[in-house]
Every structure is written in C-alpha cells, then in structure tokens.
Amino acid sequence: MKRAVAAAKKNDPAARTTLEVILTYPGVHALFWHRVSHFLYKRHFFLLARIHSQIWRNITGIEIHPGATIAQGVFIDHGMGIVIGETAEIEEDVVLFHGVTLGGTGKDRGKRHPTVKKGAVISCNTQVLGPVTIGEYAKIGAGAVVIHDIPPEATAVGVPAKIVRLKGVKI
C-alpha cells in the first residue's frame, strides 16, 4: 500500500494527502485488492479469485484479471474503463490512464497479453493488443492502438501506433 500511495502522490499533482489517496483513489483500491485476487489465483482458487476480482471491478470500474502480474509502484490515474488481461505483466513505476486496455487479439495461445516494462506511461483510451512489449520508459499517446513492440524510451502515437520519438530524438 505504501508504494501505491507514493506512486499516486508522485504522479498526480492533485493528490494532497496520504489519507485522501487511500480513501478516494480507485486505482489504489483496484491494485490493493488485485493482490488478494492474484494470491488466490496463484493457489489455484480460480473461481474464488475471479469472483473477488469481479466484485472490485464493479466497485472501482477497473477490470484486472487475477492472473495478471503487476509490480509495486504502478499508478492507475482516473482508472475507469481499464482492462488488464490474464497474462499481462506490468513492471514497476508504470502509469496507466483511464480507458487503457492491455488485451489479447484472440489469435494467440499461452502468453496473449502485453508486457509493460518499467517506467512506461500509457495514455488514456489506448489499446495495447497481443503479446507485445512496451519498452522501459516508453510513452504511448492517447487513443493509440499498439499491435507491435515499442522499444525503450520511445514515444508512439496513432492507429496503428507509430514511433515518433526515440530516446528524445524526433523521427
């Protein structure tokens, strides 16, 4: 919980106090309760884990499959409409805005959802589909549809997403 609150205070200039973040930030709630669902899922209580995750989906508006692996320090800002699939992996210090989907394409077996590396920022209403990787410290613009890997320190925008900056240099 400490890392989630710290991430909220670091990434949201509107976050005034720790108590405010704990009581009113649905992204913090969703991530906290996801850890319980994930614990149940890893111990093969699949149905109980799904029921638990669906309860918190209805409360927070954020759908996280209990199988998803999410590191500490992730921040979900204005989380309504976020969907995170079963085989998604999110590393630490990632920021996700409302409407982000880390989903599958329906074509893959096994690893079917994205991997988001450390420090990446995924803007609102972005769809990241399939077993793609978003590199460390990459930025994805609002409304993008990502269907291919994005390298570290890149900025990608558009439908489908195209890289417009790489390591701060305009392409």
C-alpha positions in Angstrom: 0.0 0.0 0.0 2.9 2.4 0.7 4.3 2.1 -2.8 0.8 2.6 -4.3 0.2 5.8 -2.3 3.8 7.0 -3.0 3.2 6.4 -6.8 -0.1 8.3 -6.6 1.5 11.3 -4.9 4.4 11.3 -7.3 2.4 11.1 -10.5 -0.8 13.1 -9.6 -0.4 16.7 -8.8 -3.9 16.7 -7.4 -3.0 14.2 -4.7 -2.9 16.3 -1.5 -2.6 13.9 1.4 -2.0 10.2 2.1 -5.4 9.8 3.6 -7.1 11.4 0.5 -5.2 8.9 -1.7 -6.1 5.9 0.5 -9.8 6.8 0.7 -10.6 8.2 -2.7 -8.3 6.7 -5.4 -9.9 3.8 -7.2 -6.6 2.8 -8.9 -5.0 2.3 -5.4 -8.1 0.3 -4.3 -8.0 -1.9 -7.5 -4.3 -2.6 -7.2 -4.6 -3.4 -3.5 -7.5 -5.9 -4.0 -5.8 -7.3 -7.1 -3.1 -8.6 -4.9 -5.6 -10.6 -2.9 -7.2 -12.0 -6.1 -3.7 -12.8 -7.5 -2.8 -14.6 -4.3 -5.9 -16.8 -4.6 -5.3 -17.4 -8.3 -1.7 -18.5 -7.8 -3.0 -21.0 -5.2 -5.5 -22.4 -7.9 -8.6 -21.0 -6.3 -9.5 -19.7 -9.8 -13.3 -19.3 -9.3 -12.9 -17.5 -5.9 -10.2 -15.3 -7.4 -12.5 -14.4 -10.4 -15.4 -13.7 -8.1 -13.3 -11.5 -5.9 -11.9 -9.6 -8.9 -15.3 -9.0 -10.3 -16.6 -7.5 -7.1 -13.8 -5.0 -7.2 -14.3 -4.4 -10.9 -17.9 -3.3 -10.1 -16.7 -1.1 -7.3 -13.7 0.6 -9.0 -14.6 0.4 -12.7 -11.1 -1.2 -13.2 -11.0 -4.8 -14.5 -7.8 -6.7 -13.6 -7.8 -10.4 -14.3 -6.4 -12.2 -11.2 -3.8 -13.9 -13.3 -2.1 -10.6 -14.3 1.3 -9.9 -12.8 1.6 -6.3 -11.5 4.7 -5.0 -9.7 4.7 -2.4 -6.9 4.7 1.3 -7.7 2.2 1.1 -10.6 -0.1 4.1 -10.7 -3.6 4.0 -12.3 -4.9 7.5 -12.8 -8.7 8.0 -13.3 -8.9 4.3 -13.8 -12.5 3.9 -15.1 -12.6 1.5 -18.0 -9.1 0.0 -17.6 -8.9 -3.7 -18.6 -5.8 -5.8 -17.9 -5.8 -9.4 -19.3 -4.8 -12.6 -17.7 -1.2 -12.9 -19.0 -0.4 -9.2 -18.9 2.8 -8.3 -17.0 3.3 -4.7 -15.7 6.7 -3.8 -14.2 7.2 -1.1 -11.5 6.7 2.6 -11.9 4.3 2.3 -14.8 1.5 4.8 -15.2 -1.9 3.9 -16.8 -4.6 6.4 -17.6 -8.4 5.7 -17.9 -9.6 3.6 -20.7 -6.4 1.6 -21.3 -6.8 -2.0 -22.5 -3.9 -4.5 -22.1 -5.8 -7.1 -24.0 -5.4 -10.1 -26.4 -6.3 -10.4 -30.0 -8.0 -13.7 -29.8 -5.4 -15.3 -32.0 -2.7 -16.2 -29.5 -2.3 -19.1 -27.1 -0.2 -19.0 -23.9 1.2 -15.5 -23.4 -1.6 -13.5 -25.1 -1.4 -10.1 -23.4 1.1 -7.3 -23.3 4.2 -6.8 -21.1 4.8 -3.2 -20.0 8.3 -2.5 -18.8 9.5 -0.3 -16.0 8.6 3.4 -16.1 6.3 3.3 -19.2 3.4 5.7 -19.5 0.3 4.7 -21.4 -2.2 7.5 -22.0 -5.9 7.4 -22.0 -8.0 5.2 -24.3 -5.0 3.3 -25.6 -5.4 -0.2 -26.7 -2.3 -2.5 -26.4 -3.2 -5.8 -28.0 -1.5 -9.2 -28.1 1.8 -10.4 -26.6 3.6 -7.2 -27.4 6.2 -5.4 -25.2 6.2 -1.8 -24.3 9.8 -0.9 -23.5 11.2 0.8 -20.5 10.3 4.5 -20.1 8.3 4.4 -23.4 5.3 6.7 -23.8 2.2 5.8 -25.7 -0.1 8.7 -26.8 -3.8 8.9 -26.1 -6.0 6.8 -28.3 -3.2 4.8 -29.8 -3.6 1.2 -30.9 -0.4 -0.8 -30.2 0.0 -4.1 -32.1 3.8 -4.2 -32.3 6.6 -3.9 -29.8 7.6 -0.4 -28.8 11.3 0.0 -27.9 12.6 1.5 -24.7 12.5 5.3 -24.4 10.2 5.7 -27.5 7.1 7.7 -28.0 4.4 6.2 -30.1 1.1 7.6 -31.3 -1.7 6.8 -33.8 -3.7 4.0 -35.2 -1.8 1.7 -35.5 0.8 3.2 -33.2 3.9 4.5 -34.9 7.1 5.7 -33.2 7.6 9.4 -33.5 10.5 9.9 -31.0 13.2 7.6 -29.9 15.4 8.5 -26.9 14.2 12.1 -27.2 15.1 12.4 -30.9 12.2 13.2 -33.3 11.9 10.6 -36.1 
